[in-house]
Amino acid sequence: MGIPLPQSFPPFAIGKTYSWQFFLLCNQSDRFAVNGVVRRVAITHDMKKELQGRKTLQQKIITYRKYGLMP
């Protein structure tokens, strides 16, 4: 799921962590909060080169984990 940001929204800064939160209102009695964090990182030359050779999402996830970007 994607949430578009306004054109006037400044780009995320490299190295900075951002938190987000959504509230889901299913009906009057069912309300849920969903939250998380995202951090923008600079991609290294080696990581970029390795990702270009990855075709599937599963292969890309392996690379992201290798560089410490996913658990």
C-alpha distance (Angstrom), angle and dihedral (degrees) to the residues before:
residue distance angle dihedral
M1 . . .
G2 3.77 . .
I3 3.76 131.0 .
P4 3.80 113.4 -157.4
L5 3.79 115.9 -135.8
P6 3.80 122.7 -144.1
Q7 3.82 116.4 -93.2
S8 3.81 87.9 -117.4
F9 3.82 91.7 59.4
P10 3.84 109.5 110.5
P11 3.82 116.6 -120.0
F12 3.79 117.9 -99.2
A13 3.81 112.1 -93.6
I14 3.81 118.6 -119.6
G15 3.79 111.0 -106.1
K16 3.80 95.1 16.8
T17 3.81 122.9 117.8
Y18 3.79 120.2 -139.5
S19 3.78 127.1 -166.3
W20 3.80 125.6 -149.9
Q21 3.76 136.2 -171.2
F22 3.80 135.0 -170.5
F23 3.76 129.1 -170.7
L24 3.79 117.7 -148.7
L25 3.77 115.1 -155.8
C26 3.79 107.3 -165.6
N27 3.79 94.7 168.9
Q28 3.81 138.0 -36.1
S29 3.82 94.1 -65.2
D30 3.82 103.4 31.2
R31 3.80 114.1 72.4
F32 3.78 125.1 157.3
A33 3.79 132.6 -172.4
V34 3.80 119.8 -149.1
N35 3.79 120.5 -173.4
G36 3.76 142.5 163.7
V37 3.77 146.1 147.2
V38 3.77 135.3 -105.5
R39 3.79 127.6 -165.2
R40 3.77 124.9 -165.0
V41 3.80 113.4 -137.9
A42 3.77 132.7 -173.4
I43 3.78 113.5 -110.2
T44 3.80 115.4 -129.0
H45 3.79 123.2 -135.6
D46 3.81 90.4 -112.8
M47 3.79 93.4 50.5
K48 3.81 92.3 47.8
K49 3.80 91.0 50.1
E50 3.80 92.0 48.1
L51 3.82 93.2 47.9
Q52 3.81 91.2 51.9
G53 3.81 88.0 62.4
R54 3.81 93.0 50.7
K55 3.79 114.5 92.0
T56 3.80 105.1 175.5
L57 3.79 130.5 55.5
Q58 3.82 89.7 -119.0
Q59 3.81 90.5 56.0
K60 3.80 91.2 48.7
I61 3.81 91.1 50.0
I62 3.81 89.1 55.7
T63 3.81 88.8 55.6
Y64 3.81 93.2 46.1
R65 3.81 89.4 52.3
K66 3.79 91.4 47.7
Y67 3.80 89.4 57.9
G68 3.81 93.4 44.5
L69 3.79 96.8 -108.2
M70 3.81 97.0 121.0
P71 3.79 133.9 36.1
